[in-house]
Amino acid sequence: LIESFTQRQRSQFDAIKRDLKSAQNDTSFTSRELEETTQRVNELQYEIEQQTKLNNKLTTIDRERSNELKQLEKQTRDLQEEMKALERRREEYKRHITESKRKSRSLKQVVDIAERRVADSEKSLQGSKRRLRELKEEIREEQVKC
């Protein structure tokens, strides 16, 4: 009877030991999975931080380019207005030349002065046109970049 009781106790003890060992193995496996998952979460958080930094940097660059584009557009408008003013002055000088040619007094002197003014105006106009083309090209480049 005692031996039977001892056998049952031993069987129960062995079963408990097996259950404990199995539980320890499960705990160990779960612990490794938890460590791997924690490491992966940390890696993903780092990647998110890096992507956020990159996104912020790109957003800043985009804002700067947008501001530069606005400035270039304003410069273009200013140059167009300047070009129109130069064209009006050119027309005025041409009218002045025409009127001066009609007048007989010192025709040669007046024409020379007016032609110099027209030439100066045309040089300024050409410079403005050249700058306007450069600005237009810069705007196109900025638009392509944006």
Number of C-alpha atoms within 10 A of each C-alpha: 6 7 8 9 10 11 12 12 12 12 12 12 12 12 12 12 12 12 12 12 12 12 12 12 12 12 12 12 12 12 12 12 12 12 12 12 12 12 12 12 12 12 12 12 12 12 12 12 12 12 12 12 12 12 12 12 12 12 12 12 13 14 13 12 16 16 12 14 19 13 13 17 16 12 16 19 13 13 17 16 12 16 19 13 13 18 16 12 16 20 14 14 20 17 13 16 21 13 13 18 15 10 11 8 10 10 14 12 11 17 18 12 13 21 16 13 17 21 14 13 18 16 12 16 20 13 13 17 16 12 16 19 13 13 17 16 12 15 19 13 12 15 12 8 10 12
